[in-house]
Amino acid sequence: MSSASPIVLHDIPTKDPQRCWSWNTWKTRFILNFKGLDYVTEWIEYPDIKPTFEKYFPDETEFTCPTIRLADGETYLMESSKIAARLEADYPTPAIHLDLKSPQFDQLIHNLRAAMIPLRPVYIYLVLTRLLSDKSTPFFSTRRAEEIGMSVEQYHQECDVEAAWEEAGKGFSGLTAMLKANGGPFLTGQTVGYDDFICAGVLLFFKTLGDDVFAKLVKVSGDGGEAIKDLLEAVEPWSKRNSY
């Protein structure tokens, strides 16, 4: 197949109007948009992921998005960090400054985990009830119930939501401190990189869950949301394309 074939990004859609929501697929979409690469989005619902991809990854047992097909029309890659490394190698300009072993990356992941883990009962429930289509909701509900040992609804009901947000604020305020450390809007100051895309993808995920959810994030961010809003505004040239 011709090397002129567009890259194919396999992404999980929301209900109509379909758009990107997952922080994991945002990582790849940001790179494609930032580098100005020729790509198309192929939406894939949760129950279709395994039957679609298992033939391309015969040694794998778990199948996820993002998955991309490269411009050669034959090579498939799964898992966001592997995709990032390959795209940076194949298309080095403009650079995303990929360094998954840097102190900054380690601190970013530490803060993201501190923010996300307490809120897992909240966002899993909201993904199920607000975002996913009717085709994906039964699969998502069943799989998450298997993982957590109870229904998604019970998981959410047993969560002290206000306490969860208060705990998550430790992580979000940590992100705010990182963004302010070098003057913003990006983590290193004026130069955008892959770490910023990871951070922005998480913020966009919460924004997609609803204005009420994002308002709570802003409240616990440590500075009234100034730094995270500055980041989202700065990455807007590469987040506008989220539906095709």
C-alpha positions in Angstrom: 0.0 0.0 0.0 1.2 3.5 -0.8 3.1 5.3 1.9 0.7 8.2 1.2 -2.0 6.4 3.1 -3.3 8.4 6.1 -2.5 7.2 9.6 -5.6 5.7 11.1 -6.4 6.5 14.7 -8.7 4.1 16.4 -10.6 6.0 19.2 -13.5 5.2 21.4 -16.4 7.6 20.8 -18.9 9.3 23.0 -22.6 9.1 22.2 -23.6 11.5 19.4 -22.1 13.9 18.6 -19.0 11.6 18.6 -15.9 13.1 20.0 -12.7 12.2 21.8 -13.0 11.8 25.6 -10.4 9.4 26.9 -7.2 10.9 28.3 -5.3 7.9 26.8 -6.4 8.5 23.2 -5.9 12.3 23.7 -2.2 11.6 24.1 -2.0 10.2 20.6 -4.5 12.7 19.0 -2.5 15.6 20.4 0.7 14.3 18.8 -1.0 13.8 15.4 -2.5 17.3 15.5 0.7 18.9 16.8 2.8 17.4 14.1 0.2 18.2 11.4 0.1 14.6 10.3 -2.4 13.2 7.8 -4.7 11.0 9.7 -8.3 9.8 10.0 -10.3 8.7 13.0 -12.0 5.4 13.0 -14.4 5.2 15.9 -14.6 1.8 17.6 -17.0 0.8 20.4 -15.8 -1.1 23.4 -17.2 -4.6 22.5 -15.5 -4.3 19.0 -12.0 -3.6 20.2 -10.8 -7.1 20.8 -12.3 -8.7 17.7 -11.0 -5.9 15.6 -7.4 -5.9 16.9 -6.6 -9.4 18.0 -5.5 -10.5 14.5 -2.9 -7.6 14.5 -1.5 -8.4 17.9 -1.5 -12.3 18.1 0.7 -12.3 21.2 -1.5 -9.9 23.2 -4.4 -10.8 25.5 -5.6 -7.3 26.3 -6.5 -4.8 23.6 -6.9 -1.1 24.1 -7.2 2.3 22.4 -5.4 4.2 21.2 -4.4 1.9 18.5 -3.0 3.3 15.2 -2.3 2.0 11.8 0.8 3.7 10.4 1.1 5.4 7.0 2.5 2.2 5.4 -1.0 0.8 5.7 0.2 -2.4 7.4 1.8 -1.6 10.7 -0.4 -1.5 13.8 0.7 -0.1 17.2 -1.1 -0.2 20.5 -0.4 1.6 23.8 0.1 5.4 23.9 3.8 5.5 24.9 4.8 3.1 22.2 2.8 5.1 19.7 4.4 8.3 20.9 7.9 6.9 20.5 7.2 5.7 17.0 5.6 8.9 15.8 8.5 11.0 17.3 11.0 8.7 15.5 9.2 8.8 12.2 8.2 12.5 12.3 10.8 14.3 14.5 9.7 17.8 13.6 8.2 19.5 15.4 9.5 17.7 18.5 7.4 16.6 21.4 10.4 16.3 23.7 9.5 12.8 24.7 11.4 11.6 27.8 9.5 9.1 29.9 12.4 8.8 32.4 12.7 12.5 33.3 12.1 13.8 36.8 9.4 16.0 35.4 7.6 13.0 33.9 7.8 11.1 37.2 6.4 14.0 39.1 3.6 14.5 36.6 2.6 10.9 36.9 2.8 11.0 40.7 0.4 14.0 40.7 -1.9 12.5 38.1 -2.3 9.4 40.1 -2.9 11.4 43.3 -5.6 13.2 41.5 -7.2 10.3 39.6 -7.2 7.4 42.1 -9.6 9.0 44.7 -12.0 9.9 41.9 -12.2 6.6 40.2 -15.7 5.7 41.6 -16.8 9.1 40.4 -15.5 9.2 36.8 -16.2 5.5 36.0 -19.8 6.1 36.9 -19.9 9.3 34.8 -18.3 7.7 31.8 -21.0 5.1 31.9 -23.9 7.4 32.4 -22.9 10.5 30.5 -20.5 9.6 27.8 -20.7 6.2 26.3 -23.2 5.1 23.6 -25.8 2.4 24.1 -23.5 -0.1 22.2 -20.6 0.4 24.7 -22.4 0.8 28.0 -23.2 -2.9 28.7 -19.7 -4.0 27.9 -18.1 -1.2 30.0 -20.4 -1.8 32.9 -19.7 -5.6 33.0 -16.0 -5.3 32.6 -15.7 -2.6 35.3 -17.9 -4.6 37.7 -15.5 -7.6 37.2 -12.5 -5.4 38.0 -13.9 -3.7 41.1 -16.0 -6.5 42.5 -19.3 -4.7 42.5 -21.6 -2.8 40.1 -20.5 0.6 38.9 -23.6 2.1 40.5 -22.7 0.6 43.9 -19.1 1.7 43.6 -20.3 5.2 43.1 -22.9 5.1 45.8 -20.4 3.9 48.4 -18.0 6.8 47.5 -17.9 9.9 49.6 -17.8 12.2 46.6 -16.8 15.4 48.5 -14.1 13.6 50.3 -12.8 12.1 47.1 -12.6 15.5 45.5 -10.8 16.9 48.6 -8.3 14.1 48.4 -7.9 14.5 44.6 -7.1 18.2 45.2 -3.6 17.2 46.5 -2.8 15.9 43.0 -4.5 18.7 41.1 -2.8 21.3 43.2 0.5 19.5 42.5 -0.2 19.9 38.8 -0.9 23.5 39.3 2.5 24.0 41.1 4.3 22.2 38.3 2.6 24.5 35.7 3.5 27.6 37.6 7.1 26.6 38.4 8.5 27.8 35.1 5.9 30.6 34.5 3.5 28.6 32.3 1.5 28.0 30.3 3.5 24.7 29.8 5.4 22.6 32.2 8.7 23.9 31.0 7.5 27.4 30.4 7.0 28.4 26.8 7.8 25.1 25.1 5.1 22.5 24.7 5.9 18.8 25.0 4.4 15.4 25.4 4.1 15.9 29.2 1.8 18.8 28.5 -0.3 16.7 26.3 -0.7 14.0 29.0 -1.7 16.7 31.5 -4.1 18.4 29.1 -5.7 15.1 28.1 -6.7 14.4 31.7 -8.1 17.9 32.1 -10.1 17.6 28.8 -11.4 14.3 30.1 -12.9 15.9 33.2 -14.1 18.8 31.1 -16.0 16.4 28.8 -17.6 14.7 31.8 -19.5 18.0 32.4 -19.2 21.6 33.4 -20.2 20.7 36.9 -17.3 18.2 37.1 -14.8 20.6 35.7 -16.0 23.3 38.2 -15.1 20.9 41.0 -11.7 20.3 39.5 -11.1 24.1 39.3 -12.2 24.5 42.9 -9.5 22.0 44.2 -6.8 23.1 41.8 -5.1 25.4 44.3 -5.3 28.6 42.3 -8.9 28.9 41.2 -8.0 27.1 38.0 -5.8 29.7 36.5 -2.9 27.5 35.6 -5.0 24.6 34.1 -7.1 27.0 32.1 -3.9 28.7 30.8 -2.7 25.2 29.7 -5.9 24.3 28.0 -6.0 27.6 26.2 -2.4 27.1 25.1 -3.0 23.6 23.7 -6.2 24.6 21.9 -4.6 24.7 18.4 -4.1 20.9 18.9 -7.2 20.1 20.8 -9.7 21.7 18.4 -9.7 18.6 16.2 -11.5 16.1 18.4 -14.1 14.5 16.3 -12.6 13.3 13.0 
